[in-house]
Amino acid sequence: MLTEKKAKTVTYYLAKYVAGQKVAKQKEEILADKWVTFKEAKKYLTEHGKMDVLRATRDYIKQ
């Protein structure tokens, strides 16, 4: 199967979780979502340096 390569821009936003707050989702934009702990995130952020972005964010927050 031949697939076409396409460029994609990904933008990350830093946000704070507030217990009980509802998050509005754009169903046409987001296929799936899941809240996980930092440790659990390693299972999901396995490609393209995504875990590095999460680690950098954690380090920034700790400053």
TORMARDO-231923 format. One line per 8 residues: number of its first residue (from 1); for each residue x, y, z of N, C-alpha, C. Coordinates in steps of 0.001 Angstrom, whole numbers, plus 500000, padded with zeros to 6 digits. Layout:
BEGIN
NUM) X:Y:Z:X:Y:Z:X:Y:Z  ...;
This chain:
BEGIN
1) 500845:498822:500000:500000:500000:500000:500890:501241:500000  500696:502105:499078:501462:503345:498960:500703:504456:499675  501392:505139:500582:500752:506253:501282:501459:507542:500921  500725:508608:500887:501266:509911:500544:501801:510583:501805  503029:511114:501725:503604:511827:502867:503121:513267:502827  502661:513741:503977:502177:515103:504077:502848:515789:505264  503156:517052:505093:503718:517830:506197:502604:518149:507184  502947:518184:508458:501960:518475:509484:502618:519346:510543;
9) 501931:520358:510972:502407:521206:512059:501626:520853:513309  502346:520610:514394:501714:520284:515668:502034:521411:516638  501010:521914:517312:501189:522971:518303:500785:522425:519662  501662:522581:520645:501377:522128:521994:501003:523335:522844  500045:523156:523729:499635:524202:524659:499770:523672:526068  500318:524475:526939:500458:524111:528338:499193:524550:529064  498593:523640:529796:497363:523955:530516:497412:523297:531894  496654:523831:532791:496572:523268:534136:495248:522542:534283;
17) 495298:521326:534785:494096:520542:535017:493397:521061:536268  492118:521285:536192:491309:521700:537330:490261:520621:537546  490317:519968:538705:489390:518871:538995:487948:519324:538826  487171:518523:538120:485761:518801:537925:485446:519714:536760  486463:520365:536204:486223:521273:535079:486004:520460:533807  485012:520829:533022:484740:520134:531770:485601:520738:530658  486076:519887:529794:486887:520310:528659:486048:520177:527398  485908:521276:526687:485149:521251:525429:486058:520718:524326;
25) 485548:519771:523546:486339:519162:522475:485714:519464:521129  486566:519660:520149:486098:519807:518774:486080:518416:518160  484923:517829:518078:484817:516449:517601:485377:516257:516199  485295:517289:515367:485825:517167:514012:487350:517252:513982  487954:517680:515070:489418:517835:515141:490089:516737:515965  489414:516247:516976:490028:515318:517922:489356:513955:517800  490131:512956:517421:489585:511614:517254:489495:510867:518582  490456:511133:519478:490470:510446:520770:491266:511283:521765;
33) 490944:511128:523029:491700:511805:524070:491700:510935:525317  492642:511238:526217:492753:510437:527427:493599:511212:528432  493140:511314:529669:493926:511928:530730:494744:510820:531390  496062:511023:531463:496940:510024:532068:497973:510720:532946  498604:509944:533837:499691:510479:534648:500935:510608:533780  501921:511323:534301:503183:511471:533575:503785:510098:533274  503775:509230:534257:504347:507889:534092:503603:507095:533013  502288:507186:532998:501492:506471:532003:501690:507034:530595;
41) 502029:508309:530490:502189:508964:529188:503253:508275:528334  504242:507659:528975:505311:506966:528235:504754:505890:527303  503622:505296:527682:502998:504256:526847:502443:504833:525546  502058:506101:525579:501352:506705:524444:502229:507621:523595  503247:508216:524197:504087:509187:523485:505375:508504:523043  505250:507639:522061:506361:506764:521693:507110:507180:520432  506646:508212:519738:507310:508552:518474:507540:510045:518335  508452:510397:517457:508730:511780:517061:509090:512708:518223;
49) 509703:512191:519267:510155:513035:520371:509048:513610:521236  507862:513022:521180:506734:513556:521958:506989:513492:523460  507628:512437:523934:507927:512330:525363:508935:513398:525767  509838:513760:524867:510800:514831:525156:510081:516158:525383  509029:516398:524613:508239:517621:524784:507578:517604:526160  507028:516470:526562:506386:516370:527867:507399:516559:528993  508576:515957:528867:509622:516128:529891:510044:517592:530006  510229:518257:528870:510618:519670:528879:509545:520517:529557;
57) 508283:520185:529305:507184:520903:529940:507202:520686:531439  507389:519455:531869:507463:519161:533305:508596:519933:533949  509754:519954:533315:510914:520671:533856:510647:522163:533926  509957:522701:532934:509613:524131:532922:508689:524465:534086  507706:523620:534329:506754:523849:535398:507444:523807:536763  508419:522921:536906:509119:522767:538190:510009:523956:538538  510350:524777:537554:511239:525909:537817:510588:526923:538708;
